[in-house]
Amino acid sequence: MKSPTAQMPERCMQLYMKPFTFSTIILLTLSACGQTPNSNKGVSQTSSVSKDTTTIYRNISLETCNCTFSTMKNNKPSTSIDSCYQAVLLKYNDSLKHLGFDPATQVGQLKLSNEVVGKLYQNCPDLSKLIQKEYEDENAKKLLFKGELVSQTKLPSGLYEIILKNIKSKETKVFYAKNPLDETQIKKYEPGYELTIEYEIVKNKATNKDEYHLKEFGAVSSVGAVKVTNQ
């Protein structure tokens, strides 16, 4: 069975890249179509290795949990979880390398975090609830629009004009972005898909009118696409 983070590219593709952090993996897991992580997974090829990896995953999750609770500010785990996770990884660096994870590389950290996220939710439910609440509170503040891509055109200014249409209400909205959406990736979801984008309102100094600009590197810095059924 694939872990939730391993399933994400099949369910909620990312059209904008952002720097890797442990909190990024957690938030992407939460945003993967609203699913709660499931920690059931096959880890190893032998019983001895399985026991070792399970113990290390458990220890990393628990120590990250305890460190985060003791150092976070304003009941926001995002203020400490990344630094705590990195500190715990240093402690288990040699053991992790022996098991095939190299925390010094992004690939190694990504592979490891896919395993640890499930254990974190399993072994630290109180922290999991705080992460979920912080994620929901942040989402409530965001300007989001869901719909399908109608067109995108590069303007003389260098910006891209992107038109999206809400599938249910048929409302269309014009957005501007520095970079185009990846239509090749979008086509993989046809027929029937829905983009969710985060945007901000920007005052056009020339026209003195409000415009909608895609946020490329915000709390939700990616654009997700999911298949829409019953269309």
DAWOQUI-V809135 format. One record per backbone hydrogen bond with DSSP energy under -1.0 kcal/mol. CO is the residue of the C=O (numbers start at 0). NH is the residue of the N-H. If there is no record, write none. Layout:
co=CO nh=NH
co=CO nh=NH
//
This chain:
co=2 nh=6
co=6 nh=9
co=7 nh=10
co=7 nh=11
co=20 nh=24
co=21 nh=25
co=22 nh=26
co=23 nh=27
co=24 nh=28
co=25 nh=29
co=26 nh=30
co=30 nh=32
co=31 nh=34
co=45 nh=49
co=46 nh=50
co=47 nh=51
co=48 nh=52
co=49 nh=53
co=50 nh=54
co=51 nh=55
co=52 nh=56
co=53 nh=57
co=54 nh=58
co=55 nh=59
co=56 nh=60
co=57 nh=61
co=58 nh=62
co=59 nh=63
co=60 nh=64
co=61 nh=65
co=62 nh=66
co=63 nh=67
co=64 nh=68
co=65 nh=69
co=66 nh=70
co=67 nh=71
co=72 nh=75
co=75 nh=78
co=76 nh=79
co=76 nh=80
co=79 nh=83
co=80 nh=84
co=81 nh=85
co=82 nh=86
co=83 nh=87
co=84 nh=88
co=85 nh=89
co=86 nh=90
co=87 nh=91
co=91 nh=95
co=92 nh=96
co=93 nh=97
co=94 nh=98
co=95 nh=100
co=96 nh=99
co=101 nh=104
co=104 nh=108
co=105 nh=109
co=106 nh=110
co=107 nh=111
co=108 nh=112
co=109 nh=113
co=111 nh=115
co=112 nh=116
co=115 nh=119
co=116 nh=120
co=117 nh=121
co=118 nh=122
co=119 nh=123
co=123 nh=127
co=124 nh=128
co=125 nh=129
co=126 nh=130
co=127 nh=131
co=128 nh=132
co=129 nh=133
co=130 nh=134
co=131 nh=135
co=132 nh=136
co=133 nh=137
co=134 nh=138
co=135 nh=139
co=138 nh=141
co=142 nh=198
co=144 nh=196
co=146 nh=194
co=147 nh=164
co=150 nh=162
co=152 nh=160
co=154 nh=157
co=158 nh=154
co=159 nh=176
co=160 nh=152
co=161 nh=174
co=162 nh=149
co=162 nh=150
co=163 nh=172
co=164 nh=147
co=165 nh=169
co=170 nh=165
co=172 nh=163
co=174 nh=161
co=175 nh=213
co=176 nh=159
co=180 nh=182
co=181 nh=185
co=182 nh=186
co=185 nh=188
co=186 nh=189
co=193 nh=225
co=194 nh=146
co=195 nh=223
co=196 nh=144
co=197 nh=214
co=199 nh=212
co=201 nh=210
co=203 nh=207
co=208 nh=203
co=210 nh=201
co=211 nh=175
co=212 nh=199
co=222 nh=14
co=223 nh=195
co=225 nh=193
//
